Amino acid sequence: MENDVLQTVYDLWVSSEEYKNSALESEQREICESKVSEVVGESVYNKISDEIIGLACDAEIAGFDSGFRYGIMFMTGMLKGGARA
């Protein structure tokens, strides 16, 4: 259930206007892709690009999860009368 809620909130965020700032959707991804393909060559990069994108997606979800949990804990502390960072 917990993962379903997190996935739902993540999907809402991905669909939002703010998601354009994501490293997966910004020009940062294109910069990294060009650097990697320069080093390993375009044909090798094409073979491994799905794995690279998968790793980037996993990292983004992990960062979202961590930030989301921290935000909930922070707001819970605020509602209880004080927050400690």
C-alpha positions as CSV (number, residue, x, y, z in Angstrom):
1,M,0.0,0.0,0.0
2,E,2.8,2.4,1.0
3,N,4.5,1.9,-2.4
4,D,1.2,2.4,-4.2
5,V,0.7,5.8,-2.5
6,L,4.2,6.9,-3.2
7,Q,3.9,5.8,-6.9
8,T,0.7,7.7,-7.2
9,V,2.1,10.9,-5.8
10,Y,5.2,10.5,-8.0
11,D,3.1,10.0,-11.1
12,L,1.1,13.2,-10.2
13,W,4.4,15.1,-9.9
14,V,5.7,13.7,-13.2
15,S,2.5,15.0,-14.8
16,S,2.8,18.4,-13.3
17,E,4.3,21.6,-14.7
18,E,7.2,21.6,-12.2
19,Y,8.5,18.3,-13.6
20,K,10.3,20.2,-16.4
21,N,13.0,20.9,-13.8
22,S,13.8,17.2,-13.5
23,A,17.2,16.1,-14.7
24,L,15.5,13.5,-16.8
25,E,13.5,16.1,-18.7
26,S,16.0,19.0,-18.7
27,E,18.9,19.7,-21.0
28,Q,21.2,18.1,-18.3
29,R,20.2,14.7,-19.7
30,E,21.2,15.6,-23.2
31,I,24.5,17.0,-22.0
32,C,25.2,13.7,-20.1
33,E,24.1,11.6,-23.0
34,S,26.5,13.4,-25.4
35,K,29.4,13.1,-23.0
36,V,28.8,9.3,-22.5
37,S,28.4,8.7,-26.3
38,E,31.6,10.6,-27.0
39,V,33.5,8.3,-24.5
40,V,32.0,4.9,-25.5
41,G,30.9,5.6,-29.0
42,E,27.4,6.0,-30.4
43,S,26.8,2.3,-31.2
44,V,27.8,1.2,-27.7
45,Y,25.8,4.0,-26.1
46,N,22.7,2.9,-28.1
47,K,23.1,-0.6,-26.7
48,I,23.3,0.6,-23.1
49,S,21.1,3.7,-23.2
50,D,18.1,1.8,-21.8
51,E,20.2,0.8,-18.8
52,I,21.4,4.3,-18.3
53,I,17.9,5.8,-18.5
54,G,16.7,3.1,-16.1
55,L,19.4,4.0,-13.6
56,A,18.6,7.7,-13.9
57,C,14.9,6.9,-13.4
58,D,15.6,4.8,-10.3
59,A,17.8,7.6,-8.9
60,E,15.1,10.2,-9.5
61,I,12.4,8.0,-7.8
62,A,14.8,7.4,-4.9
63,G,15.4,11.1,-4.5
64,F,11.7,11.9,-4.7
65,D,10.9,9.2,-2.1
66,S,13.5,10.5,0.3
67,G,12.4,14.2,-0.1
68,F,8.7,13.2,0.1
69,R,9.3,11.3,3.4
70,Y,11.4,14.1,4.8
71,G,8.6,16.6,3.9
72,I,6.0,14.5,5.6
73,M,8.1,14.2,8.7
74,F,8.8,17.9,8.7
75,M,5.1,18.8,8.4
76,T,4.1,16.3,11.1
77,G,6.6,18.0,13.4
78,M,5.1,21.4,12.5
79,L,1.6,20.2,13.3
80,K,2.8,18.8,16.6
81,G,4.1,22.3,17.6
82,G,7.6,22.5,16.3
83,A,9.9,21.1,13.7
84,R,13.5,20.1,14.0
85,A,15.6,20.0,10.9
